[in-house]
Amino acid sequence: MTKAVALVFCGLCVLGLAAAAPPGGLPSSSGLIALNSLPNPSATLATANVADAKGTVVGAVHKVIMDPGGKPLTVDVTLMGSNAVVAIDASRFNYDQAHNVLTAQLDALQIAAEPPAPPG
């Protein structure tokens, strides 16, 4: 399967999941914080889901890449319905502590179109 076909397939999977989400997506929480203020982000986010800007879960955290000072630079996200892992700039996320969800400031198609995460 070519990279373009795989990307389109991932996008369609994400759209299908978005259509199946409950109205309003995930419940909102006032416990949203920026990732750069999260203590020990790698451990905290190890089991977090990833939602798009509408609150629809589109994947899960695969890995958090940190800078030398311990601040998150990039979040590698495994997309639901595929084995695709994309790399998204950590500044594009907020973390909902109450629901253990990273919410991206991107829609589902934008998330699926992010560059592939480097292996490893």
Beta strands, then each sheet from edge to edge (+ up, - down):
strand 1: 32-34
strand 2: 49-51
strand 3: 57-66
strand 4: 72-79
strand 5: 85-89
strand 6: 93-96
strand 7: 101-104
sheet 1: 1+ 6- 7+ 2+ 3- 4+ 5-
end
